[in-house]
Amino acid sequence: MTHLPQLISLLHLASPALPIGGFSYSQGLEAAIDSGSLHDAPTAERWIRDNLLHVQAQCEAPLWLLLHRHWLASDIAQVSAWNDWFHATRETSELRLETEQMGWSLAKLIAQMEWGTPALRDALAALSPVCLPTAFTAACVALQVAARDGLAAYCFNWAENQVAAAIKAVPLGQVAGQHMLRRLHPAVLDTVEEAVRRADATPPQLSTFSPMLGLLSARHETQYSRLFRS
């Protein structure tokens, strides 16, 4: 169970006010709107839930747990290997630039806030590029946030950013967005549980198969009118 100091640290990390730029990305959601496959609250909710359960839970979330474990063990070689692996799996230039920019911003914040040990901060600074899951897990280890708690916050923050993007781009009302976010709570929990199962497997069961997301993300790069950077 998370103790109060760790809970406050976790709220700090998961806050939309964290200055790493998450609000400026939609991760293909805006392209799905442009294609007509996402056009109202139910289709937006389905898009976000499907991404949690069939994309995040199968790759980024279990990878997050592996990175947390390796930071905790001070196994920097494995941190670097998984960071590079995740970067290589980003299928489009926008998805790649997103994780690079947000990872770099969070790594810089960790250094400025002096979170964690000097050795952790030096190891993080030596990674180039540093992906967002790598920086976020480093922050969680530095602030003594347990793996499941940190991953739940990471997934909820992702879902919250997706809902905020849908509110702006569909567009939807604020109350509709809050209803949607509340109904997504079980999907966040299911994502964490599936991620634990996949990360605990030998070897870890990671799948990057998400062809529609890749296609929509690629289309977004040349989309005529857009609000978001991905």
Beta strands, then each sheet from edge to edge (+ up, - down):
end
